[in-house]
Amino acid sequence: MAKQHIFTQMIPEREEPALYINPRSEQIAAFAEEAITVEDQPKVRLLADSDEIKDALYSFLTASKIAELIHREQLSLRTLT
């Protein structure tokens, strides 16, 4: 399985949002990169440390992909604290 398809393959297709808890900034960026390309991406609630989220959002491209996922209501982003 290609590395870029790991995240969406692990998320089950169901009505309830999947939880993605405590990823590192690199994992957040990789998730956004892959999830933006999937048409029927399941809803995900991402809970991470605020510093990890800030690091992931530092890249304009990653931040815009995350914003698009939030706009599509496919992603909910929250801090752990």
C-alpha positions as CSV (number, residue, x, y, z in Angstrom):
1,M,0.0,0.0,0.0
2,A,1.4,3.4,-1.0
3,K,2.2,5.7,1.9
4,Q,-0.1,8.4,0.6
5,H,-3.1,6.1,0.8
6,I,-2.6,4.9,4.4
7,F,-4.7,7.5,6.1
8,T,-7.9,7.2,4.0
9,Q,-7.7,3.4,3.9
10,M,-7.6,3.3,7.7
11,I,-10.7,5.4,8.1
12,P,-13.8,3.3,8.1
13,E,-16.9,4.3,6.1
14,R,-19.6,5.0,8.6
15,E,-22.0,7.6,9.8
16,E,-20.0,8.7,12.9
17,P,-16.9,10.8,12.4
18,A,-13.6,9.0,12.8
19,L,-11.2,10.3,15.5
20,Y,-7.6,11.1,14.7
21,I,-5.9,11.8,18.0
22,N,-2.6,13.4,18.8
23,P,-0.9,13.3,15.3
24,R,2.4,15.1,14.7
25,S,2.5,18.1,12.4
26,E,3.9,16.0,9.6
27,Q,1.1,13.5,9.9
28,I,-1.5,16.3,9.9
29,A,0.0,17.7,6.7
30,A,0.1,14.2,5.1
31,F,-3.5,13.6,6.0
32,A,-4.6,16.9,4.5
33,E,-2.6,16.2,1.3
34,E,-4.4,12.8,0.9
35,A,-7.8,13.7,2.2
36,I,-8.2,16.7,-0.2
37,T,-8.0,14.3,-3.2
38,V,-10.7,11.9,-2.0
39,E,-14.2,12.8,-3.2
40,D,-16.2,11.0,-0.5
41,Q,-13.8,11.4,2.4
42,P,-15.4,10.3,5.6
43,K,-15.7,12.9,8.3
44,V,-12.8,13.1,10.7
45,R,-12.4,14.8,14.1
46,L,-8.7,15.7,14.5
47,L,-7.5,16.3,18.0
48,A,-3.9,17.5,18.4
49,D,-1.6,19.5,20.5
50,S,-1.8,23.2,19.6
51,D,1.9,23.4,18.7
52,E,1.5,20.5,16.2
53,I,-1.5,22.2,14.6
54,K,0.4,25.5,14.4
55,D,3.4,23.8,12.8
56,A,1.2,22.1,10.2
57,L,-0.6,25.3,9.4
58,Y,2.7,27.1,8.9
59,S,2.7,25.9,5.3
60,F,0.2,27.9,3.2
61,L,-0.5,24.9,1.0
62,T,-1.3,22.6,4.0
63,A,-3.4,25.4,5.7
64,S,-5.4,25.9,2.5
65,K,-6.1,22.2,2.2
66,I,-7.2,21.9,5.8
67,A,-9.4,25.0,5.3
68,E,-11.0,23.3,2.3
69,L,-11.7,20.1,4.3
70,I,-13.2,22.2,7.1
71,H,-15.3,24.1,4.5
72,R,-16.5,20.7,3.1
73,E,-17.4,19.7,6.6
74,Q,-15.1,16.7,6.3
75,L,-12.7,17.8,9.0
76,S,-13.2,19.2,12.5
77,L,-9.9,20.5,14.0
78,R,-9.6,20.8,17.8
79,T,-6.7,21.1,20.3
80,L,-6.2,18.5,23.1
81,T,-6.1,21.1,25.9
